[in-house]
Amino acid sequence: MQEIRLTYVGGSSGHDGCPALYGVEGLPAEVADGKEWAVIQGKRLDGEQVRAQLVDLRDNEDYVIVPKELIREHLGFFIDGESKGDG
């Protein structure tokens, strides 16, 4: 099995937990499906009311919440592979 490697890109709280954004390499081909992926670490938001509103949530998928500032601050990572740094 191929080793999955995460690279810390940045977060809104420094290096002390969520929210945080990671690059990911080494995903199995059947998971990666020819795409580049990122991992988002966030707070778990439980509840069937929320889950019922998600589109096509599969058994192997889940969801977390992160502040929009995390996405804005590190949007460059998704576009050109660079980030503004840790927020």
N, CA, C and O atoms as a DFTB+ gen file, in Angstrom:
348 C
 N C O
     1  1       0.842      -1.188       0.000
     2  2       0.000       0.000       0.000
     3  2       0.884       1.246       0.000
     4  3       1.861       1.324       0.744
     5  1       0.541       2.190      -0.817
     6  2       1.287       3.435      -0.946
     7  2       1.091       4.314       0.291
     8  3      -0.002       4.371       0.855
     9  1       2.159       4.995       0.706
    10  2       2.075       5.870       1.874
    11  2       1.425       7.198       1.499
    12  3       1.833       7.842       0.533
    13  1       0.427       7.601       2.255
    14  2      -0.240       8.887       2.052
    15  2       0.511       9.925       2.878
    16  3       0.754       9.726       4.068
    17  1       0.878      11.035       2.236
    18  2       1.643      12.083       2.898
    19  2       0.862      13.391       2.896
    20  3       0.372      13.830       1.855
    21  1       0.749      14.007       4.067
    22  2       0.105      15.305       4.206
    23  2       1.171      16.371       4.388
    24  3       2.164      16.155       5.082
    25  1       0.959      17.532       3.758
    26  2       1.844      18.681       3.918
    27  2       1.010      19.830       4.459
    28  3       0.048      20.265       3.826
    29  1       1.386      20.314       5.629
    30  2       0.658      21.417       6.248
    31  2       0.813      22.663       5.383
    32  3       1.933      23.080       5.086
    33  1      -0.297      23.253       4.984
    34  2      -0.303      24.463       4.170
    35  2      -0.490      25.683       5.057
    36  3       0.205      26.685       4.890
    37  1      -1.420      25.609       5.996
    38  2      -1.668      26.727       6.896
    39  2      -2.985      26.556       7.604
    40  3      -3.741      25.618       7.352
    41  1      -3.238      27.487       8.497
    42  2      -4.474      27.444       9.253
    43  2      -4.811      28.809       9.803
    44  3      -4.068      29.773       9.627
    45  1      -5.927      28.871      10.462
    46  2      -6.373      30.128      11.050
    47  2      -5.977      30.238      12.506
    48  3      -6.169      31.283      13.128
    49  1      -5.420      29.155      13.061
    50  2      -5.115      29.174      14.489
    51  2      -3.669      28.817      14.780
    52  3      -3.359      28.391      15.892
    53  1      -2.772      28.979      13.810
    54  2      -1.391      28.563      14.019
    55  2      -1.286      27.058      13.892
    56  3      -2.043      26.444      13.139
    57  1      -0.363      26.458      14.612
    58  2      -0.153      25.004      14.541
    59  2      -0.807      24.275      15.702
    60  3      -0.345      23.201      16.089
    61  1      -1.870      24.832      16.266
    62  2      -2.465      24.220      17.449
    63  2      -3.858      23.648      17.182
    64  3      -4.745      23.745      18.030
    65  1      -4.042      23.066      16.027
    66  2      -5.315      22.402      15.768
    67  2      -6.081      23.023      14.627
    68  3      -5.507      23.662      13.744
    69  1      -7.367      22.829      14.655
    70  2      -8.193      23.263      13.550
    71  2      -8.532      24.737      13.659
    72  3      -8.464      25.312      14.746
    73  1      -8.891      25.341      12.565
    74  2      -8.934      24.756      11.234
    75  2      -7.559      24.768      10.585
    76  3      -6.713      25.608      10.893
    77  1      -7.358      23.829       9.690
    78  2      -6.081      23.743       8.998
    79  2      -6.291      23.139       7.612
    80  3      -7.269      22.435       7.358
    81  1      -5.352      23.435       6.734
    82  2      -5.396      22.959       5.352
    83  2      -4.108      22.214       5.053
    84  3      -3.023      22.662       5.425
    85  1      -4.227      21.080       4.385
    86  2      -3.088      20.241       4.044
    87  2      -3.139      19.864       2.566
    88  3      -4.216      19.651       2.007
    89  1      -1.982      19.784       1.948
    90  2      -1.868      19.138       0.653
    91  2      -1.752      17.651       0.914
    92  3      -1.306      17.246       1.988
    93  1      -2.140      16.842      -0.031
    94  2      -2.065      15.387       0.160
    95  2      -1.489      14.743      -1.091
    96  3      -1.867      15.079      -2.213
    97  1      -0.570      13.815      -0.877
    98  2       0.030      13.052      -1.970
    99  2      -0.007      11.577      -1.613
   100  3      -0.082      11.207      -0.441
   101  1       0.045      10.753      -2.627
   102  2       0.108       9.321      -2.412
   103  2      -1.230       8.642      -2.232
   104  3      -1.292       7.513      -1.747
   105  1      -2.305       9.314      -2.616
   106  2      -3.613       8.664      -2.523
   107  2      -3.686       7.520      -3.528
   108  3      -3.156       7.637      -4.633
   109  1      -4.330       6.424      -3.162
   110  2      -4.516       5.343      -4.125
   111  2      -5.259       5.863      -5.363
   112  3      -6.116       6.740      -5.249
   113  1      -4.935       5.333      -6.522
   114  2      -5.513       5.799      -7.784
   115  2      -7.034       5.775      -7.764
   116  3      -7.674       6.670      -8.316
   117  1      -7.618       4.765      -7.136
   118  2      -9.085       4.669      -7.119
   119  2      -9.712       5.757      -6.254
   120  3     -10.886       6.083      -6.431
   121  1      -8.957       6.319      -5.333
   122  2      -9.438       7.420      -4.512
   123  2      -9.175       8.744      -5.229
   124  3     -10.063       9.591      -5.330
   125  1      -7.953       8.914      -5.724
   126  2      -7.561      10.174      -6.369
   127  2      -8.342      10.418      -7.652
   128  3      -8.683      11.561      -7.959
   129  1      -8.626       9.375      -8.395
   130  2      -9.423       9.487      -9.610
   131  2      -8.865      10.538     -10.573
   132  3      -9.621      11.234     -11.250
   133  1      -7.519      10.644     -10.625
   134  2      -6.880      11.561     -11.561
   135  2      -6.940      13.027     -11.150
   136  3      -6.613      13.900     -11.954
   137  1      -7.349      13.314      -9.921
   138  2      -7.497      14.706      -9.454
   139  2      -6.488      15.006      -8.358
   140  3      -5.961      14.093      -7.722
   141  1      -6.219      16.300      -8.138
   142  2      -5.428      16.733      -6.996
   143  2      -6.384      16.968      -5.832
   144  3      -7.509      17.427      -6.028
   145  1      -5.934      16.651      -4.619
   146  2      -6.804      16.739      -3.456
   147  2      -6.145      17.552      -2.350
   148  3      -4.931      17.753      -2.349
   149  1      -6.956      18.012      -1.417
   150  2      -6.500      18.678      -0.206
   151  2      -7.292      18.100       0.961
   152  3      -8.401      17.595       0.786
   153  1      -6.710      18.183       2.146
   154  2      -7.390      17.752       3.360
   155  2      -7.699      18.997       4.178
   156  3      -6.832      19.849       4.371
   157  1      -8.919      19.102       4.654
   158  2      -9.325      20.204       5.504
   159  2      -9.648      19.642       6.878
   160  3     -10.473      18.740       7.018
   161  1      -8.988      20.187       7.884
   162  2      -9.246      19.818       9.274
   163  2     -10.143      20.885       9.868
   164  3      -9.801      22.068       9.856
   165  1     -11.280      20.476      10.384
   166  2     -12.219      21.444      10.938
   167  2     -13.029      20.844      12.059
   168  3     -12.808      19.703      12.464
   169  1     -13.952      21.609      12.549
   170  2     -14.818      21.140      13.629
   171  2     -15.919      20.265      13.060
   172  3     -16.514      20.571      12.027
   173  1     -16.170      19.186      13.750
   174  2     -17.237      18.276      13.357
   175  2     -18.574      18.919      13.699
   176  3     -18.748      19.469      14.787
   177  1     -19.504      18.846      12.777
   178  2     -20.844      19.379      12.981
   179  2     -21.805      18.214      12.800
   180  3     -22.133      17.837      11.675
   181  1     -22.245      17.658      13.897
   182  2     -23.098      16.476      13.846
   183  2     -24.562      16.868      13.711
   184  3     -24.964      17.979      14.056
   185  1     -25.323      15.953      13.215
   186  2     -26.764      16.149      13.174
   187  2     -27.366      15.678      11.866
   188  3     -26.876      15.999      10.783
   189  1     -28.421      14.924      11.986
   190  2     -29.098      14.399      10.793
   191  2     -29.745      15.513       9.978
   192  3     -29.882      15.381       8.762
   193  1     -30.143      16.605      10.620
   194  2     -30.756      17.716       9.891
   195  2     -29.753      18.305       8.891
   196  3     -30.109      18.595       7.748
   197  1     -28.510      18.479       9.322
   198  2     -27.464      18.998       8.429
   199  2     -27.118      17.953       7.383
   200  3     -27.053      18.259       6.192
   201  1     -26.899      16.732       7.821
   202  2     -26.508      15.642       6.915
   203  2     -27.533      15.475       5.788
   204  3     -27.153      15.208       4.648
   205  1     -28.806      15.626       6.086
   206  2     -29.858      15.454       5.094
   207  2     -29.812      16.521       4.004
   208  3     -30.365      16.318       2.923
   209  1     -29.163      17.652       4.270
   210  2     -29.094      18.736       3.293
   211  2     -27.898      18.626       2.354
   212  3     -27.828      19.336       1.351
   213  1     -26.957      17.739       2.675
   214  2     -25.769      17.589       1.837
   215  2     -26.113      16.796       0.584
   216  3     -26.913      15.861       0.630
   217  1     -25.514      17.170      -0.517
   218  2     -25.806      16.552      -1.807
   219  2     -24.937      15.310      -1.999
   220  3     -23.710      15.396      -1.957
   221  1     -25.558      14.182      -2.205
   222  2     -24.868      12.923      -2.524
   223  2     -23.777      12.553      -1.531
   224  3     -22.708      12.105      -1.948
   225  1     -24.006      12.723      -0.231
   226  2     -23.022      12.332       0.778
   227  2     -22.964      10.813       0.829
   228  3     -23.952      10.151       1.148
   229  1     -21.802      10.276       0.513
   230  2     -21.637       8.823       0.450
   231  2     -21.158       8.287       1.799
   232  3     -20.757       9.050       2.677
   233  1     -21.208       6.971       1.946
   234  2     -20.819       6.333       3.205
   235  2     -19.367       6.607       3.579
   236  3     -19.034       6.652       4.763
   237  1     -18.498       6.790       2.586
   238  2     -17.078       7.023       2.877
   239  2     -16.737       8.516       2.924
   240  3     -15.559       8.872       2.877
   241  1     -17.732       9.390       3.014
   242  2     -17.531      10.834       3.061
   243  2     -18.055      11.402       4.373
   244  3     -18.926      10.818       5.018
   245  1     -17.518      12.532       4.747
   246  2     -18.001      13.233       5.923
   247  2     -17.839      14.722       5.686
   248  3     -17.407      15.127       4.607
   249  1     -18.171      15.537       6.655
   250  2     -18.106      16.979       6.474
   251  2     -17.617      17.623       7.762
   252  3     -17.822      17.101       8.858
   253  1     -16.965      18.770       7.603
   254  2     -16.527      19.581       8.736
   255  2     -16.825      21.028       8.391
   256  3     -17.075      21.360       7.232
   257  1     -16.798      21.890       9.404
   258  2     -16.946      23.315       9.152
   259  2     -15.600      24.000       9.377
   260  3     -14.851      23.645      10.288
   261  1     -15.311      24.979       8.538
   262  2     -14.112      25.808       8.680
   263  2     -14.515      27.243       8.393
   264  3     -15.450      27.480       7.629
   265  1     -13.822      28.208       8.995
   266  2     -14.161      29.596       8.700
   267  2     -13.779      29.953       7.266
   268  3     -12.779      29.461       6.743
   269  1     -14.574      30.802       6.639
   270  2     -14.294      31.215       5.266
   271  2     -12.924      31.858       5.152
   272  3     -12.296      31.784       4.096
   273  1     -12.441      32.495       6.234
   274  2     -11.127      33.137       6.180
   275  2     -10.023      32.126       5.877
   276  3      -9.031      32.475       5.237
   277  1     -10.178      30.882       6.326
   278  2      -9.186      29.852       6.021
   279  2      -9.111      29.631       4.515
   280  3      -8.023      29.523       3.950
   281  1     -10.252      29.565       3.883
   282  2     -10.298      29.338       2.436
   283  2      -9.762      30.556       1.695
   284  3      -8.961      30.418       0.770
   285  1     -10.199      31.749       2.097
   286  2      -9.705      32.968       1.443
   287  2      -8.193      33.099       1.572
   288  3      -7.503      33.405       0.600
   289  1      -7.687      32.866       2.768
   290  2      -6.275      33.064       3.050
   291  2      -5.381      32.104       2.273
   292  3      -4.255      32.450       1.915
   293  1      -5.878      30.914       2.017
   294  2      -5.054      29.887       1.379
   295  2      -5.575      29.493      -0.005
   296  3      -5.229      28.429      -0.518
   297  1      -6.391      30.335      -0.601
   298  2      -6.947      30.045      -1.921
   299  2      -5.850      29.832      -2.960
   300  3      -6.007      29.015      -3.867
   301  1      -4.743      30.558      -2.834
   302  2      -3.624      30.404      -3.766
   303  2      -3.106      28.983      -3.824
   304  3      -2.601      28.555      -4.862
   305  1      -3.221      28.242      -2.735
   306  2      -2.781      26.843      -2.732
   307  2      -3.559      26.033      -3.756
   308  3      -2.999      25.167      -4.428
   309  1      -4.849      26.316      -3.873
   310  2      -5.677      25.583      -4.821
   311  2      -5.448      26.036      -6.251
   312  3      -5.609      25.249      -7.184
   313  1      -5.074      27.292      -6.433
   314  2      -4.901      27.847      -7.761
   315  2      -3.503      27.595      -8.324
   316  3      -3.354      27.093      -9.438
   317  1      -2.487      27.946      -7.546
   318  2      -1.116      27.858      -8.072
   319  2      -0.150      27.107      -7.168
   320  3       1.061      27.142      -7.387
   321  1      -0.678      26.428      -6.152
   322  2       0.178      25.651      -5.277
   323  2       0.876      26.456      -4.198
   324  3       1.724      25.924      -3.482
   325  1       0.533      27.734      -4.070
   326  2       1.160      28.577      -3.047
   327  2       0.093      29.107      -2.093
   328  3      -1.079      29.231      -2.450
   329  1       0.518      29.412      -0.894
   330  2      -0.373      29.923       0.130
   331  2       0.220      31.184       0.720
   332  3       1.427      31.408       0.627
   333  1      -0.617      32.010       1.327
   334  2      -0.142      33.225       1.981
   335  2       0.600      32.931       3.260
   336  3       1.211      33.829       3.840
   337  1       0.562      31.698       3.712
   338  2       1.217      31.359       4.980
   339  2       0.211      31.155       6.080
   340  3      -0.999      31.176       5.857
   341  1       0.728      30.958       7.260
   342  2      -0.130      30.653       8.406
   343  2      -0.778      31.912       8.930
   344  3      -0.106      32.921       9.140
   345  1      -2.107      31.859       9.148
   346  2      -2.848      33.030       9.569
   347  2      -3.012      33.196      11.013
   348  3      -3.629      34.164      11.457
